[in-house]
Amino acid sequence: MRRKPKTTSWGRVADWYDVYLEGEGGSYQRQVILPNLLRVLNISRGEKVFDLACGQGFFAREFAKLGAKVSGTDISPELIEIARKRSPADIAFYVAPAHKLSFARNGEFDAVIAVFALQNMENLSEVFMEVRRVLVVGGRFIMVLNHPAFRIPKRSSWGWDEKNRTQYRRVDRYLSSEKSAIAMHPGEENGAQTFSYHRSLQDFFKALAKNGFAVSRLEEWISHKKSERGPRQVAEDTARKEIPLFLMLEAKILPLKK
């Protein structure tokens, strides 16, 4: 008898996440990540692109619109079910953990994309090893993260310096790796939650190097939001421009040593 897929923490918020991404509002994914990501990718028609931890297929569909041959996977069967309903039939979606892509051949993809995904994965090195396996030689692994130096779950926040009329970013802890439970709907009693794994920049670089990658490009992306008119407007908008919320890393497979 075939077992019913186990519900994951993201599966329990699948419908909410779908509405959040597909709405007409100003989500970071739509307003900041998507245009920057498409610029960095510069997708060619026919390029084989793999969306790792694709959720409900928001980015996968945008890649396909540009002529890429797209596949995606997520550990949540609920999100993959939504992705299949919302997407054209030529996008292949699979339910699988990021470190066990058994459906994918060695060297099958020209680019692997992970958007806001690695921070929810515990076994980072295993994931990188599997990404290396499915990437073609010369292919690109592109990661988009909440900036690990400035957005640390429960360890960073905005602060206000009244004397200097300045908004600043407070960071209480950075180098230590940490697992945090994140409430998806703050304020709701017994609401759904997922988990986030904070890692420093050197943690990411070391794990990539261990699995044969070298970082070939790095960009830091800022918020698109603007404050309403008020006494802190200028300071708040200045802080948004100076302190990036997001980090993009592009990595490529290192050549074999002779």
C-alpha positions in Angstrom: 0.0 0.0 0.0 1.3 3.4 -1.0 1.8 5.6 2.0 0.3 9.1 2.2 3.1 11.8 2.1 3.9 13.2 5.5 2.8 16.8 6.1 5.7 19.1 6.6 5.9 22.4 8.5 5.6 24.3 5.1 2.7 22.0 4.1 0.7 23.3 7.0 0.9 26.9 5.6 0.7 26.0 1.9 -2.5 27.8 1.2 -1.4 31.0 3.1 1.9 31.0 1.2 0.2 30.6 -2.1 -2.1 33.6 -1.5 0.9 35.6 -0.3 3.0 35.0 -3.4 0.2 35.2 -6.0 -1.4 38.3 -4.6 -1.1 41.7 -6.2 0.7 43.1 -3.2 4.3 44.2 -2.8 5.9 41.0 -1.6 9.7 40.9 -1.5 9.6 37.9 -3.8 7.7 39.7 -6.5 9.1 43.2 -6.1 12.8 42.6 -5.2 13.8 39.0 -5.7 12.2 38.2 -9.1 13.5 41.1 -11.1 17.0 40.8 -9.7 17.0 37.0 -10.1 16.0 37.2 -13.7 18.7 39.8 -14.4 21.3 37.6 -12.8 20.1 34.4 -14.5 19.8 36.0 -18.0 18.0 32.8 -19.1 18.5 31.4 -22.6 15.7 29.6 -24.4 16.0 25.9 -23.9 18.2 26.2 -20.8 17.5 23.5 -18.2 16.7 25.2 -14.9 16.0 23.4 -11.7 14.0 25.2 -8.9 15.2 23.6 -5.6 12.5 23.9 -2.9 10.2 25.5 -5.4 7.2 25.9 -3.1 4.0 26.5 -5.1 6.0 27.2 -8.3 6.0 31.0 -8.4 9.6 31.3 -9.7 9.5 28.1 -11.8 6.6 29.6 -13.8 8.6 32.8 -14.4 11.6 30.9 -15.6 9.4 28.9 -18.0 7.9 32.1 -19.5 11.4 33.0 -20.7 11.8 29.7 -22.6 13.7 27.6 -20.0 13.0 23.9 -19.6 12.0 23.9 -15.9 11.8 21.3 -13.2 11.1 21.9 -9.5 11.0 20.0 -6.3 9.8 20.5 -2.8 9.5 18.4 0.3 5.9 19.6 0.9 3.3 17.5 -1.1 0.8 20.3 -0.4 2.9 22.9 -2.1 3.7 20.7 -5.1 0.0 20.0 -5.5 -0.6 23.7 -5.8 2.3 24.1 -8.1 1.0 21.5 -10.5 -2.5 23.1 -10.6 -1.1 26.6 -11.2 1.6 25.7 -13.8 1.7 24.6 -17.4 2.1 20.8 -17.9 5.6 21.1 -19.4 7.0 22.1 -15.9 8.0 18.9 -14.1 7.4 19.0 -10.3 8.5 16.4 -7.8 8.0 15.8 -4.1 11.5 15.1 -2.7 13.9 16.4 -0.1 16.7 18.7 -1.4 19.5 16.2 -0.5 17.9 13.2 -2.3 17.0 14.2 -5.9 16.6 10.6 -7.0 14.6 11.6 -10.1 17.5 13.7 -11.5 20.4 12.5 -13.6 24.0 13.4 -13.1 24.8 16.7 -14.9 21.2 17.2 -16.0 20.7 20.9 -15.3 22.4 24.1 -16.5 21.3 26.1 -13.4 20.0 25.2 -10.0 18.1 28.0 -8.1 17.3 28.1 -4.4 15.3 31.0 -3.2 14.8 31.5 0.6 15.2 27.7 0.9 18.7 26.9 2.3 17.9 28.7 5.5 15.1 26.1 6.2 17.4 23.1 5.6 19.4 21.4 8.4 21.7 19.2 6.3 23.3 21.9 4.2 26.4 20.0 3.1 24.4 17.1 1.8 22.2 19.5 -0.2 25.3 21.1 -1.8 26.6 17.6 -2.6 23.4 16.7 -4.4 23.3 20.0 -6.2 26.8 19.4 -7.5 25.8 16.0 -8.8 22.8 17.3 -10.9 24.6 20.3 -12.3 26.3 20.2 -15.6 30.0 21.1 -15.7 30.1 24.9 -16.0 26.6 25.2 -14.6 25.5 27.7 -12.0 24.1 27.3 -8.5 22.3 30.5 -7.5 21.2 31.0 -3.9 19.0 33.8 -2.5 19.1 34.1 1.3 17.8 36.4 4.0 21.1 38.3 4.6 22.9 36.2 7.2 24.8 39.2 8.6 21.8 41.4 9.1 18.7 39.1 9.3 19.3 36.6 12.1 16.1 35.0 13.5 15.4 36.4 17.0 18.9 37.9 17.1 18.6 41.1 15.0 16.2 44.0 14.9 15.8 47.6 13.9 16.7 50.2 16.5 16.2 54.0 16.8 18.9 56.4 18.1 16.9 59.4 19.3 19.9 61.6 19.8 21.3 61.2 16.3 17.9 60.7 14.6 19.2 57.5 13.0 17.7 54.1 12.4 20.2 51.3 12.9 20.4 47.5 12.7 21.0 45.7 15.9 22.8 42.3 15.7 23.0 40.4 19.0 24.6 37.2 17.6 26.2 36.3 14.2 28.9 33.6 14.2 27.0 30.9 16.1 24.8 28.6 14.1 21.3 28.3 15.5 18.0 26.7 14.9 14.9 28.8 15.5 11.2 28.2 15.5 9.4 30.8 13.4 5.7 31.6 13.8 4.1 32.0 10.4 1.2 34.0 11.8 2.6 36.0 14.8 0.0 36.7 17.4 -2.1 33.5 16.7 -2.2 31.2 19.6 -1.0 27.7 18.7 -0.4 28.9 15.1 1.6 27.2 12.4 5.4 27.4 12.6 8.4 26.4 10.6 12.1 26.3 11.4 15.0 28.5 10.3 18.7 27.7 10.5 21.0 30.7 10.9 24.5 30.3 9.4 27.3 32.8 9.0 28.9 33.7 5.6 31.9 31.5 6.4 29.6 28.6 7.1 28.1 28.9 3.6 31.5 29.4 1.9 33.1 26.4 3.7 30.2 24.1 2.9 30.3 25.1 -0.7 34.1 24.6 -0.9 33.8 21.2 0.8 31.5 20.1 -2.0 33.6 21.4 -4.9 32.1 24.9 -5.4 33.6 28.3 -5.7 31.6 31.5 -5.3 31.7 33.4 -8.5 29.4 36.2 -7.8 27.8 38.0 -4.8 25.2 40.7 -4.7 23.3 42.3 -1.8 19.7 43.4 -2.4 17.8 46.1 -0.5 14.1 46.5 0.4 11.8 48.2 -2.0 9.6 49.6 0.7 9.2 53.3 1.6 8.1 54.8 4.9 5.0 57.0 5.1 5.6 60.7 5.8 6.6 61.3 9.4 9.5 62.4 11.6 11.4 59.1 11.0 10.8 58.8 7.3 14.2 59.9 6.0 16.1 57.9 8.5 14.1 54.8 7.9 14.4 55.0 4.1 18.1 55.7 4.4 18.6 52.6 6.5 16.7 50.5 4.0 19.1 51.6 1.3 22.2 51.1 3.3 21.5 47.8 5.1 20.6 45.0 2.6 18.0 42.4 3.6 18.9 39.8 1.0 22.1 38.1 -0.3 22.6 36.4 -3.6 25.4 34.0 -4.1 26.3 32.3 -7.4 28.6 29.3 -7.2 30.2 27.2 -9.9 31.9 23.8 -9.8 35.6 24.0 -9.3 37.8 22.3 -12.0 39.3 19.0 -11.0 42.9 19.2 -9.9 45.4 17.6 -12.2 
